[in-house]
């Protein structure tokens, strides 16, 4: 699985590290490693069980071995525990040196033409608006919106992915596809795409893990360690990535 390749690349950066601090909000998760790196991932709350005191592992995070917690990205019991594992991976990637490919002429390093059909799995409104300016057609899927609704415009039912994604020239996948375990199946549907970009706060920025796959671009975020207090406070008050924009370092890199 793709997440196993990511874990292999992240392991040297995590062995011997500990979780120094953590916050689990209603929209986002943030973790701080003992080297000061901060990682963030999304909370896929639509699929979580109801009830009180049903996520006991959250109370035991501080001081745990970072590599052990990172493996929750695979071994986690549900989306919240897997999301915590992914947050550790996003923190670990901040120790890498990555060169940006984002330019004014080609946002995210992508050349989108008027003949292109763009598919997006996980609705990221600003990116959809930006790519729609050039593309012939934009097809958007979002499981959370399909299940719960939301004032984000029309999305195509996720059941249509298997039919429509193979018709897309460019596909944008949310990093949350690592949390809910759909990444591998979605990549199989992108067989005809010339570009596949994984993006969002939950994107594990390890380009070497994606060599030889359909993934060509990673567009995620690093987080300013000196703003850890502000990041954690915002997340604790149900803030989302839009509220954290002042504390993020946007990164877009080639995965090939």
C-alpha positions as a Markdown table, in Angstrom:
| # | Residue | x | y | z |
|---|---|---|---|---|
| 1 | Unk | 0.0 | 0.0 | 0.0 |
| 2 | Unk | 1.1 | 3.6 | -0.6 |
| 3 | Unk | 1.0 | 4.4 | 3.1 |
| 4 | Unk | 3.6 | 1.6 | 3.7 |
| 5 | Unk | 6.0 | 3.2 | 1.3 |
| 6 | Unk | 5.5 | 6.6 | 3.1 |
| 7 | Unk | 6.2 | 4.9 | 6.4 |
| 8 | Unk | 9.4 | 3.4 | 5.1 |
| 9 | Unk | 10.7 | 6.8 | 4.0 |
| 10 | Unk | 9.6 | 8.5 | 7.3 |
| 11 | Unk | 11.1 | 5.9 | 9.7 |
| 12 | Unk | 14.7 | 7.3 | 9.8 |
| 13 | Unk | 13.3 | 10.7 | 10.7 |
| 14 | Unk | 11.1 | 9.3 | 13.5 |
| 15 | Unk | 13.1 | 6.7 | 15.3 |
| 16 | Unk | 14.2 | 7.9 | 18.7 |
| 17 | Unk | 11.7 | 10.8 | 18.6 |
| 18 | Unk | 8.9 | 11.4 | 21.0 |
| 19 | Unk | 5.5 | 13.1 | 20.9 |
| 20 | Unk | 6.0 | 16.3 | 22.9 |
| 21 | Unk | 2.4 | 17.8 | 22.6 |
| 22 | Unk | -0.8 | 17.2 | 20.8 |
| 23 | Unk | -4.3 | 18.6 | 20.2 |
| 24 | Unk | -7.3 | 16.9 | 18.7 |
| 25 | Unk | -9.9 | 19.4 | 17.5 |
| 26 | Unk | -13.2 | 18.9 | 15.7 |
| 27 | Unk | -11.6 | 19.8 | 12.3 |
| 28 | Unk | -7.9 | 19.2 | 12.6 |
| 29 | Unk | -5.3 | 17.3 | 14.6 |
| 30 | Unk | -1.8 | 18.8 | 15.5 |
| 31 | Unk | 1.2 | 17.1 | 17.0 |
| 32 | Unk | 4.6 | 18.5 | 18.1 |
| 33 | Unk | 7.6 | 16.2 | 18.0 |
| 34 | Unk | 10.4 | 16.6 | 20.5 |
| 35 | Unk | 12.6 | 18.3 | 17.9 |
| 36 | Unk | 10.0 | 21.1 | 17.5 |
| 37 | Unk | 8.5 | 19.9 | 14.2 |
| 38 | Unk | 4.7 | 20.4 | 14.1 |
| 39 | Unk | 2.4 | 18.2 | 12.0 |
| 40 | Unk | -1.3 | 18.7 | 11.1 |
| 41 | Unk | -3.9 | 16.4 | 9.6 |
| 42 | Unk | -7.6 | 16.4 | 9.1 |
| 43 | Unk | -10.3 | 14.9 | 11.2 |
| 44 | Unk | -12.7 | 12.8 | 9.1 |
| 45 | Unk | -15.4 | 13.1 | 11.7 |
| 46 | Unk | -18.2 | 11.8 | 9.4 |
| 47 | Unk | -17.2 | 8.2 | 10.0 |
| 48 | Unk | -16.5 | 8.4 | 13.7 |
| 49 | Unk | -18.5 | 6.5 | 16.3 |
| 50 | Unk | -20.8 | 8.4 | 18.7 |
| 51 | Unk | -20.4 | 8.3 | 22.4 |
| 52 | Unk | -18.3 | 9.6 | 25.3 |
| 53 | Unk | -14.7 | 8.5 | 26.2 |
| 54 | Unk | -14.3 | 6.2 | 23.2 |
| 55 | Unk | -10.9 | 7.5 | 22.0 |
| 56 | Unk | -8.7 | 6.7 | 25.1 |
| 57 | Unk | -5.5 | 6.7 | 23.1 |
| 58 | Unk | -5.7 | 10.5 | 22.8 |
| 59 | Unk | -5.1 | 10.8 | 26.5 |
| 60 | Unk | -1.9 | 8.7 | 26.2 |
| 61 | Unk | -0.2 | 10.5 | 23.3 |
| 62 | Unk | 2.2 | 12.8 | 25.2 |
| 63 | Unk | 5.6 | 11.1 | 25.5 |
| 64 | Unk | 4.9 | 8.2 | 23.2 |
| 65 | Unk | 7.4 | 7.0 | 20.7 |
| 66 | Unk | 6.8 | 8.9 | 17.5 |
| 67 | Unk | 7.5 | 5.9 | 15.2 |
| 68 | Unk | 5.0 | 3.8 | 17.1 |
| 69 | Unk | 2.3 | 6.5 | 16.7 |
| 70 | Unk | 3.2 | 7.0 | 13.0 |
| 71 | Unk | 2.3 | 3.4 | 12.4 |
| 72 | Unk | -1.3 | 4.2 | 13.5 |
| 73 | Unk | -1.7 | 5.5 | 9.9 |
| 74 | Unk | -2.0 | 1.8 | 9.0 |
| 75 | Unk | -2.9 | 0.1 | 12.2 |
| 76 | Unk | -5.4 | 2.7 | 13.6 |
| 77 | Unk | -8.8 | 1.4 | 14.7 |
| 78 | Unk | -10.7 | 4.2 | 12.9 |
| 79 | Unk | -10.2 | 7.5 | 11.0 |
| 80 | Unk | -9.2 | 9.5 | 14.1 |
| 81 | Unk | -6.4 | 7.2 | 15.1 |
| 82 | Unk | -5.2 | 6.9 | 11.6 |
| 83 | Unk | -5.4 | 10.7 | 11.3 |
| 84 | Unk | -3.1 | 11.0 | 14.3 |
| 85 | Unk | -0.6 | 8.7 | 12.6 |
| 86 | Unk | -0.7 | 10.8 | 9.5 |
| 87 | Unk | -0.1 | 14.0 | 11.5 |
| 88 | Unk | 3.1 | 12.4 | 12.8 |
| 89 | Unk | 4.2 | 11.8 | 9.2 |
| 90 | Unk | 3.5 | 15.4 | 8.2 |
| 91 | Unk | 5.6 | 16.6 | 11.1 |
| 92 | Unk | 8.5 | 14.3 | 10.2 |
| 93 | Unk | 8.6 | 15.6 | 6.6 |
| 94 | Unk | 9.6 | 19.0 | 7.9 |
| 95 | Unk | 13.1 | 17.7 | 8.4 |
| 96 | Unk | 13.5 | 17.2 | 4.6 |
| 97 | Unk | 14.9 | 19.6 | 2.1 |
| 98 | Unk | 12.3 | 20.0 | -0.7 |
| 99 | Unk | 12.3 | 22.3 | -3.7 |
| 100 | Unk | 9.1 | 24.0 | -4.7 |
| 101 | Unk | 7.7 | 23.8 | -8.2 |
| 102 | Unk | 4.8 | 26.2 | -7.8 |
| 103 | Unk | 5.0 | 29.1 | -10.2 |
| 104 | Unk | 2.7 | 32.0 | -11.2 |
| 105 | Unk | 2.5 | 30.5 | -14.7 |
| 106 | Unk | 1.9 | 26.9 | -13.6 |
| 107 | Unk | 0.2 | 26.8 | -10.2 |
| 108 | Unk | 1.2 | 23.6 | -8.3 |
| 109 | Unk | 3.6 | 22.9 | -11.2 |
| 110 | Unk | 0.6 | 21.8 | -13.3 |
| 111 | Unk | -0.1 | 22.8 | -16.9 |
| 112 | Unk | -3.8 | 22.8 | -17.2 |
| 113 | Unk | -5.2 | 23.4 | -20.7 |
| 114 | Unk | -8.6 | 24.2 | -22.1 |
| 115 | Unk | -8.9 | 20.5 | -23.3 |
| 116 | Unk | -8.4 | 19.0 | -19.8 |
| 117 | Unk | -10.9 | 17.4 | -17.6 |
| 118 | Unk | -9.9 | 17.8 | -13.9 |
| 119 | Unk | -11.2 | 15.5 | -11.2 |
| 120 | Unk | -11.0 | 16.4 | -7.6 |
| 121 | Unk | -11.5 | 13.9 | -4.7 |
| 122 | Unk | -12.0 | 15.9 | -1.5 |
| 123 | Unk | -13.4 | 19.4 | -2.2 |
| 124 | Unk | -10.8 | 22.1 | -1.7 |
| 125 | Unk | -12.7 | 25.2 | -2.9 |
| 126 | Unk | -9.8 | 27.7 | -3.7 |
| 127 | Unk | -8.0 | 25.0 | -5.7 |
| 128 | Unk | -11.1 | 24.0 | -7.6 |
| 129 | Unk | -11.8 | 27.7 | -8.5 |
| 130 | Unk | -8.2 | 28.2 | -9.6 |
| 131 | Unk | -8.1 | 25.1 | -11.8 |
| 132 | Unk | -11.6 | 25.7 | -13.2 |
| 133 | Unk | -10.4 | 28.9 | -14.9 |
| 134 | Unk | -8.4 | 26.9 | -17.4 |
| 135 | Unk | -9.9 | 23.4 | -17.5 |
| 136 | Unk | -12.6 | 22.3 | -19.9 |
| 137 | Unk | -14.5 | 20.6 | -17.1 |
| 138 | Unk | -14.1 | 20.1 | -13.3 |
| 139 | Unk | -15.6 | 17.0 | -11.6 |
| 140 | Unk | -15.7 | 17.1 | -7.8 |
| 141 | Unk | -16.2 | 14.3 | -5.4 |
| 142 | Unk | -16.4 | 14.7 | -1.6 |
| 143 | Unk | -17.6 | 11.8 | 0.7 |
| 144 | Unk | -18.3 | 14.1 | 3.7 |
| 145 | Unk | -20.4 | 16.5 | 1.7 |
| 146 | Unk | -22.2 | 13.6 | 0.0 |
| 147 | Unk | -23.0 | 12.1 | 3.4 |
| 148 | Unk | -23.8 | 15.2 | 5.5 |
| 149 | Unk | -24.4 | 18.0 | 3.0 |
| 150 | Unk | -22.8 | 21.4 | 3.1 |
| 151 | Unk | -22.9 | 24.8 | 1.4 |
| 152 | Unk | -20.0 | 24.0 | -0.9 |
| 153 | Unk | -21.8 | 23.7 | -4.2 |
| 154 | Unk | -22.7 | 20.6 | -6.1 |
| 155 | Unk | -20.5 | 17.5 | -5.9 |
| 156 | Unk | -20.8 | 14.3 | -7.9 |
| 157 | Unk | -21.8 | 11.2 | -5.9 |
| 158 | Unk | -18.7 | 9.2 | -4.9 |
| 159 | Unk | -20.2 | 6.1 | -6.6 |
| 160 | Unk | -19.4 | 7.8 | -9.9 |
| 161 | Unk | -15.7 | 7.8 | -9.3 |
| 162 | Unk | -15.1 | 4.5 | -10.9 |
| 163 | Unk | -16.8 | 5.7 | -14.1 |
| 164 | Unk | -15.5 | 9.3 | -14.2 |
| 165 | Unk | -12.0 | 9.3 | -12.8 |
| 166 | Unk | -10.6 | 7.2 | -15.7 |
| 167 | Unk | -11.8 | 10.0 | -18.1 |
| 168 | Unk | -9.8 | 12.7 | -16.2 |
| 169 | Unk | -6.6 | 14.2 | -17.6 |
| 170 | Unk | -5.6 | 15.6 | -14.2 |
| 171 | Unk | -6.7 | 14.4 | -10.8 |
| 172 | Unk | -6.4 | 16.1 | -7.4 |
| 173 | Unk | -6.6 | 13.8 | -4.4 |
| 174 | Unk | -7.0 | 15.0 | -0.9 |
| 175 | Unk | -4.3 | 13.8 | 1.6 |
| 176 | Unk | -7.2 | 12.5 | 3.6 |
| 177 | Unk | -7.4 | 9.5 | 1.3 |
| 178 | Unk | -4.5 | 8.1 | 3.3 |
| 179 | Unk | -6.6 | 8.4 | 6.5 |
| 180 | Unk | -9.7 | 6.6 | 5.1 |
| 181 | Unk | -7.6 | 4.1 | 3.2 |
| 182 | Unk | -9.0 | 4.9 | -0.3 |
| 183 | Unk | -5.7 | 6.2 | -1.8 |
| 184 | Unk | -4.7 | 2.9 | -3.5 |
| 185 | Unk | -8.1 | 2.2 | -5.1 |
| 186 | Unk | -8.4 | 5.8 | -6.3 |
| 187 | Unk | -4.9 | 5.7 | -8.0 |
| 188 | Unk | -6.1 | 2.6 | -9.9 |
| 189 | Unk | -8.9 | 4.7 | -11.3 |
| 190 | Unk | -6.5 | 7.4 | -12.4 |
| 191 | Unk | -4.9 | 5.1 | -15.0 |
| 192 | Unk | -5.3 | 7.6 | -17.9 |
| 193 | Unk | -4.4 | 10.8 | -16.0 |
| 194 | Unk | -1.1 | 12.5 | -17.0 |
| 195 | Unk | -0.9 | 14.3 | -13.6 |
| 196 | Unk | -2.1 | 13.1 | -10.2 |
| 197 | Unk | -1.6 | 15.6 | -7.4 |
| 198 | Unk | -2.1 | 14.8 | -3.7 |
| 199 | Unk | -2.8 | 17.9 | -1.7 |
| 200 | Unk | -3.9 | 19.3 | 1.6 |
| 201 | Unk | -2.7 | 19.4 | 5.2 |
| 202 | Unk | -2.8 | 15.6 | 5.5 |
| 203 | Unk | -0.4 | 15.1 | 2.6 |
| 204 | Unk | 2.7 | 13.2 | 3.6 |
| 205 | Unk | 5.5 | 15.1 | 1.9 |
| 206 | Unk | 7.8 | 12.3 | 1.0 |
| 207 | Unk | 8.3 | 12.4 | -2.8 |
| 208 | Unk | 10.6 | 9.4 | -2.9 |
| 209 | Unk | 7.8 | 7.2 | -1.6 |
| 210 | Unk | 5.8 | 7.9 | -4.8 |
| 211 | Unk | 8.4 | 7.1 | -7.5 |
| 212 | Unk | 7.1 | 4.6 | -10.0 |
| 213 | Unk | 3.4 | 5.4 | -9.1 |
| 214 | Unk | 0.8 | 7.6 | -10.8 |
| 215 | Unk | 1.4 | 10.4 | -8.3 |
| 216 | Unk | 3.4 | 13.3 | -9.9 |
| 217 | Unk | 2.9 | 16.2 | -7.5 |
| 218 | Unk | 2.6 | 16.6 | -3.7 |
| 219 | Unk | 1.1 | 19.9 | -2.4 |
| 220 | Unk | 1.0 | 20.0 | 1.4 |
| 221 | Unk | 2.0 | 22.3 | 4.2 |
| 222 | Unk | 4.7 | 22.6 | 6.8 |
| 223 | Unk | 4.0 | 24.5 | 10.0 |
| 224 | Unk | 6.0 | 27.3 | 11.7 |
| 225 | Unk | 7.3 | 25.8 | 14.9 |
| 226 | Unk | 7.5 | 29.2 | 16.5 |
| 227 | Unk | 3.8 | 29.5 | 16.1 |
| 228 | Unk | 3.0 | 26.2 | 17.8 |
| 229 | Unk | 0.9 | 27.9 | 20.6 |
| 230 | Unk | -1.3 | 29.8 | 18.0 |
| 231 | Unk | -1.7 | 26.6 | 15.9 |
| 232 | Unk | -2.8 | 24.5 | 18.9 |
| 233 | Unk | -5.1 | 27.2 | 20.3 |
| 234 | Unk | -6.8 | 27.7 | 16.9 |
| 235 | Unk | -7.4 | 23.9 | 16.4 |
| 236 | Unk | -8.7 | 23.6 | 20.0 |
| 237 | Unk | -11.4 | 26.1 | 19.1 |
| 238 | Unk | -12.6 | 24.1 | 16.1 |
| 239 | Unk | -10.4 | 26.1 | 13.6 |
| 240 | Unk | -9.6 | 24.7 | 10.2 |
| 241 | Unk | -6.8 | 25.2 | 7.7 |
| 242 | Unk | -8.2 | 28.6 | 6.6 |
| 243 | Unk | -7.7 | 29.9 | 10.1 |
| 244 | Unk | -4.1 | 28.6 | 10.2 |
| 245 | Unk | -3.0 | 30.2 | 6.9 |
| 246 | Unk | -0.7 | 32.7 | 8.7 |
| 247 | Unk | 1.2 | 29.8 | 10.3 |
| 248 | Unk | 1.7 | 27.5 | 7.3 |
| 249 | Unk | 4.5 | 27.1 | 4.8 |
| 250 | Unk | 3.0 | 25.9 | 1.6 |
| 251 | Unk | 5.1 | 23.2 | -0.2 |
| 252 | Unk | 4.6 | 21.8 | -3.7 |
| 253 | Unk | 7.1 | 19.3 | -5.0 |
| 254 | Unk | 7.5 | 16.8 | -7.9 |
| 255 | Unk | 7.1 | 13.2 | -6.9 |
| 256 | Unk | 8.8 | 11.9 | -10.0 |
